[in-house]
Amino acid sequence: MKVKKAIIPAAGLGTRVLPASKSVPKEMLNIVDKPAIQYLVEEAVAAGIEDILVITNRGKGVIEDHFDHSYELEKNLEGKKSKEQALESIRRIADLANVYFIRQKETKGLGHAILCGKSFVGNEPFAVLYGDDIIISEDPVTSQLCRVYEEYGCGTVGVKECSREAVKKYCTLDVSPLRDNVMRVHNIIEKPTDEQIISLYAILGRVVLPPEVFGLLEEGIKNVPAGEEFFLTDALAQLGKEGKLTAVDFIGKRYDMGNKLGIMMANCEVALKHPEIGEDFKAYLKELVATL
């Protein structure tokens, strides 16, 4: 079955980028001239996704506004030749896809957030694009995963090799090769200790899952103590143990928009390739670096 639906979890509090995220959702922080979450929606659309559910929470209504029409602004720009490109760019946002929203009433972790999308997904496969992870690639990473999902008929996760310190913050995978950059996943350990690290492969920002994952999530959440987060990787690990999970060492540059350095790296590197400011920004950086 073709993957036509996606979930974007965007309910996190953004504590690592305070004070910027105190009143502006971290998903709305800009990379040059577009908020981070727009990059995610555009990637999903480029992969053939038609329906997108964004999981939010209190104080994030501005995300909904961004993907709606702004009639007063559009009216103000109409008829001004110098503003034609700006007008087209904001109108296009509202027409990217069918974008829906639901609130995660309690912050219980990524597994719980995905479970909030059960009725939206129904009995279809779906992609998950993590709200913190922007990945720039000519071949959208979601497309790369969808092709592997359709080839093998089971869940697939986007992975990259990381440093040992990074793996301890993410997860570690037990994998074996299938072909090229595709692997079979046998097990996953969330936030491993040094002794638990199986490999330096970690899941970074993209997964495509079968609808049966919701049964695993519902069963798993029953065993989570009150006040603790429920990790999506608990359900993914179970799929791996059942031989129903693959991994793709994806092609693309990933930026962690959940920390300040990641935000600055994304802005700098995207700005260098921006059609309007790229050359001027490059010249500026050369001058700046010469003074350091």
MIFI-851108 format. One record per residue: z, x, y of N, C-alpha, C in turn; residue in three letters. Coordinates in pm, whole numbers, padded with zeros to 5 digits, always signed. Each point is the difference from the previous one (the first is absolute). Layout:
residues N
ZXYZXYZXYALA
...
end
This chain:
residues 292
+00000+00084-00120+00000-00084+00120+00000+00088+00126MET
-00083-00034+00097-00005+00073+00126+00131-00018+00077LYS
+00040+00104+00070+00122-00005+00080-00037-00055+00138VAL
+00053-00118+00033-00034-00066+00125+00122-00025+00090LYS
+00119+00034-00050+00122-00024+00078+00079+00128+00016LYS
+00076+00006+00110+00084+00117+00025+00129-00042+00067ALA
+00104+00079-00025+00129-00017+00066+00031+00126+00079ILE
+00043-00018+00124+00045+00112+00083+00148-00022+00032ILE
+00090+00075-00062+00143-00012+00033+00027+00064+00136PRO
+00050-00080+00093+00025+00050+00136+00134-00052+00051ALA
+00100-00001-00090+00130-00057+00037+00105+00106+00026ALA
-00036+00127-00011+00098+00107+00020+00051+00006+00143GLY
+00117+00060+00015+00065+00006+00131-00047+00117+00086LEU
-00065+00098-00061-00053+00113+00078+00107+00090+00057GLY
+00110+00019-00073+00112+00078+00055-00034+00146+00023THR
-00102+00052-00072-00034+00142+00016-00078+00028+00128ARG
-00047-00106+00067-00076+00022+00123+00068-00065+00122VAL
+00129-00027-00013+00074-00049+00116+00003+00107+00108LEU
+00002-00037+00129+00015-00136+00053-00132-00077+00017PRO
-00115+00063-00036-00129-00067+00021-00006-00135-00071ALA
+00063-00010-00119-00010-00121-00080+00111-00101+00030SER
+00079+00024+00105+00108-00093+00034-00056-00137+00037LYS
-00107-00002+00080-00058-00127+00043-00146-00015-00037SER
-00062+00109-00046-00140-00004-00045-00003+00033-00149VAL
-00051-00089-00085-00008+00031-00143-00074+00130-00023PRO
+00050+00082-00093-00065+00130-00023-00144-00016-00043LYS
-00032-00114-00063-00138-00026-00041-00093-00022+00119GLU
+00059-00026+00118-00080-00020+00120-00007+00124+00088MET
+00057+00111-00046-00013+00125+00075-00144+00048-00011LEU
-00054+00046+00110-00143+00033+00006-00034+00132-00069ASN
-00120+00003-00059-00070+00125-00030-00120-00001+00094ILE
+00011+00073+00106-00094+00004+00113-00008-00136+00066VAL
-00093-00088-00044-00019-00126+00072+00010-00123-00090ASP
+00053+00019-00122+00018-00113-00091+00139+00010-00064LYS
+00069-00113-00017+00129+00005-00069-00020+00036-00146PRO
+00100+00064-00058-00012+00049-00138-00041-00109-00097ALA
+00056-00119+00014-00029-00105-00098-00146-00045+00004ILE
-00067+00019+00112-00142-00037+00005-00082+00091-00090GLN
+00039+00128-00010-00069+00091-00091+00012-00050-00143TYR
+00117-00054-00036+00021-00051-00135-00087-00121-00028LEU
-00003-00094+00095-00081-00120-00017-00148+00038-00010VAL
-00045+00090+00085-00141+00042-00003-00034+00068-00132GLU
+00092+00079-00054-00024+00064-00130-00015-00104-00110GLU
+00090-00098+00001-00006-00107-00100-00133-00075+00008ALA
-00041-00033+00120-00126-00073+00020-00118+00084-00049VAL
+00002+00130+00029-00108+00088-00044-00008+00008-00152ALA
+00112-00030-00067+00004+00002-00147-00039-00133-00061ALA
-00038-00097+00083-00041-00130-00051+00110-00103-00007GLY
+00117+00033+00055+00112-00094+00002-00030-00111+00101ILE
+00025-00124-00041-00027-00116+00087+00126-00065+00055GLU
+00110+00005-00076+00126-00064+00041+00111+00102-00001ASP
+00073+00010+00112+00104+00101+00016+00130-00067+00041ILE
+00107+00030-00073+00133-00050+00033+00084+00114+00055LEU
+00051-00018+00121+00088+00100+00062+00144-00049-00013VAL
+00085+00081-00061+00141-00033-00016+00075+00055+00120ILE
+00057-00087+00082+00071+00043+00121+00146-00043-00009THR
+00071+00017+00110+00135-00055+00013+00024-00032+00147ASN
+00123-00028+00035+00031-00039+00138-00044+00107+00099ARG
-00051-00045+00116-00036+00092+00107-00138+00061-00012GLY
-00081-00048-00095-00132+00060-00019-00114-00098+00026LYS
+00028-00103+00080-00103-00098+00033-00119+00059+00072GLY
+00020+00115+00065-00110+00064+00072-00113+00041-00096VAL
+00033+00024-00127-00105+00033-00098-00091-00120-00020ILE
+00059-00119-00009-00080-00122-00013-00089-00019+00123GLU
+00056+00022+00118-00077-00014+00123-00120+00094+00002ASP
+00018+00119-00054-00108+00099+00005-00122-00046-00078HIS
+00021-00073-00110-00112-00043-00083-00047-00141+00033PHE
+00041-00049+00117-00044-00129+00050-00090+00022+00121ASP
-00068-00104+00045-00078+00010+00123+00095+00002+00121HIS
-00042+00071+00102+00073+00002+00127-00095-00057+00105SER
+00001-00133+00010-00102-00068+00079+00004+00036+00149TYR
+00120+00015+00054+00010+00035+00142-00060+00137+00026GLU
+00030+00096-00086-00055+00135+00015-00152-00001-00020LEU
-00046-00072-00102-00143-00006-00027-00075-00063+00118GLU
+00058-00106+00057-00063-00065+00114-00008+00094+00119LYS
+00103+00081+00017+00004+00094+00110-00108+00108-00013ASN
-00033+00036-00124-00098+00106-00024-00143-00050-00002LEU
-00019-00129-00023-00134-00057-00010-00079+00019+00129GLU
-00128+00032-00015-00089+00012+00115+00008+00133+00073GLY
+00090+00089-00045+00012+00132+00063-00070+00102-00088LYS
-00111+00051+00049-00083+00090-00081+00078+00122-00047LYS
+00087+00052+00085+00075+00120-00036+00106-00028-00106SER
+00027-00129-00026+00105-00037-00096-00056-00062-00128LYS
-00132+00006-00017-00061-00064-00117+00052+00059-00130GLU
+00012+00132-00005+00046+00066-00123+00146-00036-00028GLN
+00082-00004+00102+00141-00037-00017+00012-00143-00049ALA
-00081-00090+00057+00003-00140-00041-00038-00015-00147LEU
-00104+00068-00041-00044-00008-00139+00108+00055-00094GLU
+00067+00108+00041+00100+00062-00087+00120-00091-00023SER
+00043-00076+00101+00116-00087-00020-00038-00130-00071ILE
-00122-00048+00022-00044-00119-00073-00015+00029-00150ARG
-00045+00120-00030-00024+00037-00139+00130+00001-00080ARG
+00111+00036+00065+00129+00009-00070+00038-00133-00063ILE
-00020-00110+00074+00038-00132-00049-00088-00048-00115ALA
-00117+00062-00014-00095-00046-00102-00014+00097-00118ASP
+00089+00097-00008-00010+00102-00105+00010-00062-00140LEU
+00099-00087-00018+00027-00060-00132+00089-00120+00020ALA
+00030-00069-00110+00101-00104+00003+00136+00069-00013ASN
+00073+00007+00110+00127+00072+00001+00114-00102+00007VAL
+00090+00008-00097+00113-00091-00008+00130+00078+00015TYR
+00106-00072+00033+00129+00065+00022+00112-00077-00068PHE
+00097+00075-00053+00121-00059-00054+00115+00096+00031ILE
+00117-00056+00022+00116+00084+00032+00083+00030-00124ARG
+00039+00126-00011+00098+00040-00100+00136-00024+00063GLN
+00068-00103-00043+00123-00043+00069+00111+00104-00006LYS
+00000+00080-00108+00099+00106-00014-00074+00129-00034GLU
+00050+00112+00051-00062+00129-00027+00054+00052-00133THR
-00071-00031-00108+00045+00037-00134-00091+00100-00069LYS
-00086+00065+00075-00085+00101-00060-00142-00047-00027GLY
-00084+00097-00039-00143-00027-00017-00027-00096-00115LEU
+00075+00012-00109-00021-00090-00113+00021-00145+00039GLY
+00107-00025+00077+00028-00136+00046-00107-00048+00097HIS
-00046+00089+00087-00104-00037+00097-00127-00045-00072ALA
-00041+00074-00104-00120-00037-00075+00021-00134-00071ILE
+00120-00022-00050+00031-00126-00068-00015-00119+00094LEU
+00021+00021+00130-00019-00107+00098-00145-00049+00004CYS
-00093+00079-00051-00141-00036+00003-00050-00065-00127GLY
+00089-00038-00090-00042-00054-00130-00089-00123+00014LYS
+00040-00098+00081-00079-00123+00011-00133+00026+00070SER
-00004+00099+00089-00124+00036+00068-00100+00060-00099PHE
+00047+00086-00088-00088+00070-00093-00048-00092-00111VAL
+00091-00084-00053-00038-00086-00111-00028+00083-00125GLY
-00107-00033-00069-00034+00069-00125-00117+00096+00019ASN
+00006+00078+00107-00107+00094+00032+00056+00142+00015GLU
-00084+00101-00021+00042+00136+00033+00009+00014+00151PRO
+00078+00097+00046+00015+00016+00145+00031+00146+00034PHE
-00036+00037+00122+00029+00133+00051+00126-00004+00084ALA
+00071+00111+00004+00114+00016+00090-00026+00123+00085VAL
+00005-00018+00134-00016+00111+00094+00131+00015+00073LEU
+00074+00107-00028+00132+00021+00058-00011+00012+00152TYR
+00089-00068+00070-00007-00004+00146+00017+00133+00069GLY
+00067+00096-00066+00026+00131+00062-00114+00099-00019ASP
-00093-00030-00092-00097+00100-00042-00141-00031+00050ASP
-00046+00080+00094-00137-00009+00048-00079+00111-00068ILE
-00110-00037-00067-00082+00099-00069-00142-00009+00054ILE
-00046+00109+00056-00134+00005+00059-00095+00060-00103ILE
-00106-00076-00034-00096+00048-00099-00133-00073+00020SER
-00110+00072-00018-00131-00064+00009-00016-00107-00108GLU
+00055+00027-00117+00003-00098-00109+00142-00056-00002ASP
+00021-00123+00049+00135-00053+00012+00078+00014-00131PRO
+00126+00044+00011+00080+00022-00120+00016-00129-00080VAL
+00014-00112+00069+00009-00127-00071-00125-00025-00084THR
-00116+00038+00050-00124-00011-00078+00005+00089-00123SER
+00048+00123+00019+00010+00093-00112+00086-00058-00112GLN
+00112-00063+00036+00090-00057-00099-00058-00126-00063LEU
-00065-00084+00081-00059-00123-00053-00105+00029-00107CYS
-00079+00104+00022-00103+00036-00098+00063+00042-00134ARG
+00109+00074+00008+00068+00043-00122+00068-00119-00067VAL
+00058-00090+00080+00060-00121-00057-00105-00079-00079TYR
-00117-00017+00059-00105-00077-00066-00055+00072-00123GLU
+00004+00133+00001-00050+00076-00114+00095-00007-00120GLU
+00130+00015+00026+00097+00008-00110+00075-00131-00023TYR
-00007-00093+00095+00063-00130-00021+00152+00002+00000GLY
+00059+00096+00068+00146+00004+00010+00040+00056+00136CYS
+00129-00007+00030+00048+00045+00130-00036+00145+00028GLY
-00013+00034+00128-00027+00139+00036+00073+00034+00129THR
+00041+00125+00012+00076+00045+00116-00069+00121+00063VAL
+00006+00009+00132-00056+00114+00071+00103+00111+00009GLY
-00036+00120-00043+00095+00111-00004-00058+00126+00062VAL
+00090+00089+00040-00036+00135+00041+00111+00093-00046LYS
-00033+00127-00017+00102+00099-00030+00076+00034+00128GLU
+00132+00011-00013+00087+00027+00115+00087+00122-00031CYS
+00073+00044+00100+00100+00104-00022+00115-00059-00080SER
+00081+00084-00060+00117-00048-00076+00095-00079+00090ARG
+00016+00045+00123+00091-00071+00092-00054-00138+00033GLU
-00133-00012+00018-00060-00130+00031+00011-00093-00120ALA
-00026+00052-00121+00008-00083-00120+00138-00061-00014VAL
+00103+00074+00036+00138-00051-00012+00025-00116+00097LYS
-00082-00010+00105+00012-00113+00093-00084-00119-00044LYS
-00101+00026-00083-00092-00106-00043+00027-00035-00147TYR
-00084+00051-00089+00017-00024-00144-00078+00107-00074CYS
+00022+00010-00130-00073+00095-00083-00063-00075-00117THR
-00121+00040-00040-00075-00071-00103-00023+00088-00122LEU
+00012-00061-00117-00041+00062-00125-00143-00047-00026ASP
-00096+00091+00008-00141-00038-00010-00074+00089-00099VAL
-00113-00053-00049-00092+00079-00082-00141-00034+00046SER
-00094+00097-00007-00134-00023+00056-00083-00100-00080PRO
-00080-00078+00072-00099-00089-00060-00140+00051+00030LEU
-00032+00015+00129-00128+00056+00042+00008+00037+00146ARG
-00071+00100+00040-00008+00042+00141+00139-00005+00065ASP
+00015-00089+00100+00127-00009+00072+00083-00120-00044ASN
-00030-00054-00119+00071-00117-00052+00091+00042-00116VAL
+00123-00051+00000+00099+00036-00101+00066-00125-00057MET
+00054+00014-00120+00084-00104-00058+00145+00028+00041ARG
+00070-00104+00042+00141+00014+00037+00088-00049-00114VAL
+00096+00084-00041+00090-00034-00110+00139-00040+00049HIS
+00041+00057+00113+00134-00032+00052+00008+00040+00146ASN
+00093-00059+00072+00024+00031+00141+00151+00004+00023ILE
+00045+00098+00074+00141+00008+00038+00008+00000+00152ILE
+00069-00098+00056+00018-00011+00146+00104+00099+00049GLU
-00033+00070+00110+00092+00094+00064+00071+00089-00103LYS
-00076+00081-00073+00059+00080-00108+00086+00115+00052PRO
+00094+00041-00082+00072+00125+00026-00091+00115-00044THR
+00041+00124+00028-00079+00116-00042-00025-00003-00150ASP
+00102-00036-00075-00010+00001-00146-00092-00111-00052GLU
-00019-00106+00077-00079-00114-00045-00149+00010+00034GLN
-00039+00098+00082-00140+00010+00042-00090+00028-00120ILE
-00096-00090-00022-00094+00010-00112-00126+00074+00045ILE
-00052-00040+00115-00117+00065+00060+00015-00011+00151SER
-00089+00064+00072+00004-00007+00146-00089-00112+00054LEU
-00052-00083-00090-00075-00117+00045+00098-00109+00044TYR
-00029-00060+00117+00081-00110+00051-00092-00110+00050ALA
+00047-00123-00008-00076-00114+00053+00009+00001+00151ILE
-00115-00003+00068-00002+00008+00146-00082-00114+00059LEU
+00062-00115+00014-00054-00101+00090-00096-00104-00049GLY
-00057+00014-00123-00097-00097-00045+00017-00028-00149ARG
+00001-00127-00038-00002-00039-00140-00085-00125-00015VAL
-00056-00019-00118-00070-00124-00035+00061-00049-00131VAL
+00043-00126+00000+00084-00050-00109-00051-00129-00061LEU
+00029-00021-00129-00031-00127-00064+00108-00102+00036PRO
-00030-00129-00009+00101-00101+00036+00123+00002-00090PRO
-00012+00056-00120+00115+00004-00091+00115+00082+00055GLU
-00025+00079+00103+00108+00081+00057+00110-00088+00058VAL
-00034-00123+00040+00102-00087+00058+00107-00038-00103PHE
-00039-00017-00126+00098-00026-00104+00096+00116-00014GLY
-00051+00123+00007+00085+00119-00008+00093+00009+00120LEU
-00053-00036+00117+00083+00004+00121+00112-00104-00008LEU
-00033-00118-00045+00101-00106-00009+00109+00037-00100GLU
-00039+00064-00109+00099+00040-00100+00084+00116+00052GLU
-00066+00094+00064+00070+00118+00047+00099-00026+00111GLY
-00034-00093+00089+00087-00024+00116+00134-00062-00042ILE
+00004-00060-00118+00124-00059-00049+00107+00107-00023LYS
-00042+00122-00027+00093+00107-00035+00036+00091+00117ASN
-00047-00035+00121+00027+00084+00117+00133-00042+00064VAL
+00096+00091+00012+00128-00035+00061-00017-00048+00143PRO
+00087-00086+00044-00006-00053+00138+00005+00115+00100ALA
-00087-00011+00102-00002+00099+00106-00089+00121-00027GLY
-00057+00011-00120-00087+00113-00033-00146-00042+00005GLU
-00089+00098+00024-00143-00028+00006-00059-00012-00140GLU
-00104-00081-00011-00072-00017-00125-00136+00069+00015PHE
-00022+00104-00079-00120+00082+00014-00118-00058-00079PHE
-00116+00001+00061-00122-00040-00069-00026+00091-00119LEU
+00040+00127+00011-00027+00096-00107+00071-00038-00130THR
+00106-00079+00006+00065-00045-00123-00098-00081-00085ASP
-00075-00090+00065-00099-00081-00072-00121+00086-00039ALA
-00041+00092+00088-00113+00086-00031+00030+00088-00121LEU
+00124+00050-00008+00039+00084-00113-00012-00078-00131ALA
+00036-00128+00004-00011-00083-00120-00146-00017-00041GLN
-00089-00021+00098-00143-00009-00032-00047+00130-00066LEU
+00048+00113+00054-00037+00129-00057+00044+00015-00145GLY
+00123-00039-00028+00052+00011-00137-00076-00089-00097LYS
-00060-00107+00053-00079-00092-00084-00148+00040-00008GLU
-00035+00114+00062-00138+00047-00003-00093-00079+00089GLY
+00054-00060+00108-00077-00087+00087-00009+00051+00144LYS
+00006+00133+00018-00003+00054+00136-00078+00130+00004LEU
-00088+00011+00100-00073+00124+00025+00034+00051+00140THR
-00038+00125+00025+00021+00061+00132-00129+00064+00047ALA
-00024-00008+00129-00117+00062+00062+00047+00104+00102VAL
-00039+00125-00023+00026+00105+00099-00104-00021+00111ASP
+00038-00084+00096-00098-00052+00096-00052+00106+00096PHE
-00115-00029+00057-00062+00085+00101+00031-00060+00137ILE
+00066+00075+00085+00034-00049+00133+00118+00075+00057GLY
+00017-00010+00130+00112+00065+00069+00105-00106+00034LYS
+00121+00020-00051+00106-00099+00017+00096+00044+00110ARG
+00038-00097+00084+00097+00024+00106+00120-00093-00021TYR
+00119+00055+00006+00123-00078-00015+00041-00052+00137ASP
-00030-00128+00026+00032-00059+00130+00147-00042+00009MET
+00077+00033-00103+00142-00029+00004+00083+00113+00057GLY
-00066+00110+00040+00077+00107+00066-00077+00053+00120ASN
+00072+00061+00090-00056+00039+00130-00110+00105-00013LYS
+00018+00097-00089-00103+00102-00016-00127-00061-00055LEU
+00012-00090-00097-00118-00066-00056-00078-00076+00105GLY
+00071-00067+00090-00064-00075+00108-00078+00094+00091ILE
+00062+00113+00036-00067+00094+00088-00121+00065-00068MET
+00012+00031-00128-00113+00059-00073-00117-00098-00006MET
+00031-00127-00028-00106-00101-00007-00070-00013+00134ALA
+00076-00008+00107-00061-00014+00132-00086+00120+00036ASN
+00050+00119-00028-00073+00121+00035-00132+00010-00078CYS
+00007-00019-00132-00118+00021-00083-00103-00112+00015GLU
+00047-00124+00019-00094-00109+00023-00065+00014+00138VAL
+00079+00043+00099-00054+00018+00135-00112+00104+00003ALA
+00012+00103-00083-00102+00105-00002-00136-00054-00047LEU
+00000-00109-00076-00125-00057-00052-00039-00128+00073LYS
+00076-00037+00102-00026-00125+00070-00128+00012+00084HIS
-00090-00097-00010-00130+00011+00071+00012+00005+00151PRO
+00105-00058+00057+00015-00001+00146+00069+00125+00053GLU
+00105+00044-00067+00083+00107+00057+00001+00128-00083ILE
-00068+00001-00115+00010+00111-00093-00028+00136+00062GLY
-00112+00015+00069-00038+00131+00055+00096+00043+00112GLU
+00035-00094+00087+00093+00034+00108+00138+00036-00055ASP
+00043-00070-00104+00131+00029-00057+00000+00136-00069PHE
-00110+00034-00065-00011+00130-00064+00009+00112+00103LYS
-00069-00018+00113+00004+00100+00108+00143+00013+00054ALA
+00067-00113+00015+00138+00001+00048+00091+00077-00097TYR
-00017-00026-00129+00085+00068-00099-00023+00151+00001LEU
-00124+00040+00015-00030+00144+00005+00071+00064+00118LYS
-00002-00066+00114+00069+00053+00118+00151+00005-00023GLU
+00052-00106-00061+00143-00009-00024+00047+00109-00097LEU
-00074+00014-00111+00038+00098-00102-00002+00142+00058VAL
-00094+00026+00091-00010+00133+00061+00124+00036+00081ALA
+00077-00099+00040+00120+00025+00081+00126+00016-00085THR
-00010-00026-00129+00119+00001-00086+00035+00141-00045LEU
end
